[in-house]
Amino acid sequence: MPSVQLRQIQRCKEVDAHLSRIKGKMSVDEIYRQLELDGYLYGLFIGDVLAAVMIVHFVNDKSELWVTHAAGDFSRVDLTEILLVAIDQLAGQNKCKSIAFMTRRAGLIKKTKKHGFLMAETVMRKAV
């Protein structure tokens, strides 16, 4: 397995391509506007390849790391498993006491439970 590294990165076409894969209501430009408020852009590199990108925010006096956006494409490995380990390391380096994210993906919930995540909140929504 090639080396794995998580590091802060800058916006570029390759990053935009990853972020455009995120399904939701926000465009890539809207994601960047949110990032400019208080977020950090990280890239997960496997060898020399940018395999995934994520936007994180440090909240509650930096005691919690919130992952607001994450996307990647690297079919040779289980990218979710590698990202979860990298996120744990990033939280530890920043002395965070917890990690949080929101998802609608049942498969992601199942995988993250294996890493100690628990269901913490329920979001209710109604279209009007």
C-alpha positions as CSV (number, residue, x, y, z in Angstrom):
1,M,0.0,0.0,0.0
2,P,1.4,3.4,-0.9
3,S,1.8,6.1,1.8
4,V,-1.3,7.9,3.0
5,Q,-1.1,11.6,4.0
6,L,-3.7,14.1,5.1
7,R,-2.7,17.7,4.6
8,Q,-4.2,21.1,4.1
9,I,-4.7,22.1,0.5
10,Q,-5.8,25.0,-1.7
11,R,-8.6,25.2,-4.3
12,C,-7.8,23.8,-7.7
13,K,-9.6,22.1,-10.6
14,E,-8.8,18.6,-9.1
15,V,-10.3,19.6,-5.8
16,D,-13.4,21.1,-7.5
17,A,-13.9,17.8,-9.3
18,H,-14.0,15.9,-6.1
19,L,-16.3,18.4,-4.4
20,S,-18.7,18.4,-7.4
21,R,-19.3,14.7,-6.6
22,I,-21.1,15.6,-3.4
23,K,-24.8,15.2,-3.8
24,G,-26.9,17.9,-2.1
25,K,-28.2,21.3,-2.4
26,M,-24.9,23.2,-2.5
27,S,-22.9,24.1,-5.5
28,V,-19.1,23.9,-5.4
29,D,-19.0,27.7,-5.1
30,E,-21.4,27.6,-2.2
31,I,-19.3,25.0,-0.5
32,Y,-16.2,27.3,-0.8
33,R,-18.2,30.3,0.6
34,Q,-18.9,28.2,3.6
35,L,-15.3,27.1,3.8
36,E,-14.2,30.8,3.8
37,L,-16.2,31.5,7.0
38,D,-14.3,29.1,9.4
39,G,-13.4,25.9,7.6
40,Y,-10.3,24.1,6.5
41,L,-9.8,22.2,3.3
42,Y,-7.8,19.0,3.5
43,G,-6.7,16.5,0.9
44,L,-6.1,12.8,1.5
45,F,-3.2,11.7,-0.7
46,I,-2.5,8.0,-1.4
47,G,0.9,8.1,-2.8
48,D,1.0,11.1,-5.1
49,V,-2.8,10.9,-5.9
50,L,-5.3,13.2,-4.4
51,A,-7.8,10.5,-3.5
52,A,-10.3,12.6,-1.4
53,V,-11.0,16.0,-0.1
54,M,-12.9,17.2,3.0
55,I,-13.9,20.4,4.7
56,V,-13.6,20.5,8.4
57,H,-14.5,23.0,11.0
58,F,-13.3,23.2,14.6
59,V,-16.2,24.2,16.8
60,N,-17.0,24.5,20.5
61,D,-13.7,26.2,21.4
62,K,-12.0,23.8,19.0
63,S,-13.0,20.8,21.2
64,E,-15.0,19.2,18.3
65,L,-14.0,18.5,14.7
66,W,-17.0,18.8,12.3
67,V,-16.6,17.2,8.9
68,T,-19.1,19.1,6.7
69,H,-18.1,17.8,3.2
70,A,-16.1,14.9,2.0
71,A,-15.7,13.2,-1.3
72,G,-13.2,11.1,-3.1
73,D,-12.5,8.5,-5.7
74,F,-9.9,5.8,-5.3
75,S,-11.2,2.4,-6.2
76,R,-8.3,0.3,-5.1
77,V,-8.9,0.7,-1.4
78,D,-11.8,1.3,1.1
79,L,-11.5,5.1,1.1
80,T,-14.0,5.5,3.9
81,E,-11.9,3.4,6.2
82,I,-8.7,5.4,5.4
83,L,-10.5,8.7,5.8
84,L,-11.9,7.7,9.2
85,V,-8.4,6.9,10.5
86,A,-7.1,10.2,9.0
87,I,-9.9,12.2,10.6
88,D,-9.2,10.5,14.0
89,Q,-5.6,11.5,13.7
90,L,-6.5,15.1,12.7
91,A,-8.8,15.4,15.7
92,G,-6.0,14.0,18.0
93,Q,-3.4,16.4,16.6
94,N,-5.8,19.3,17.4
95,K,-6.7,18.0,20.8
96,C,-10.4,17.7,19.9
97,K,-12.6,15.7,22.3
98,S,-15.1,14.6,19.6
99,I,-15.8,14.3,15.9
100,A,-19.1,14.9,14.2
101,F,-20.7,14.7,10.7
102,M,-24.1,14.3,9.2
103,T,-25.1,11.7,6.6
104,R,-28.0,10.1,4.8
105,R,-26.0,7.1,3.7
106,A,-26.9,4.0,5.7
107,G,-23.7,2.3,4.6
108,L,-21.6,5.1,6.1
109,I,-23.5,4.9,9.4
110,K,-22.7,1.2,9.6
111,K,-19.0,1.7,8.8
112,T,-18.6,4.6,11.3
113,K,-20.2,2.7,14.1
114,K,-17.3,0.2,13.8
115,H,-15.0,3.2,14.6
116,G,-16.9,4.2,17.7
117,F,-19.4,6.7,16.2
118,L,-22.9,6.8,17.7
119,M,-26.2,8.3,16.5
120,A,-26.3,11.6,18.3
121,E,-29.0,13.7,16.7
122,T,-32.0,13.5,14.5
123,V,-32.8,16.1,11.9
124,M,-36.4,16.7,11.0
125,R,-37.3,18.5,7.7
126,K,-40.5,19.4,5.9
127,A,-40.8,20.8,2.4
128,V,-43.2,23.8,2.2
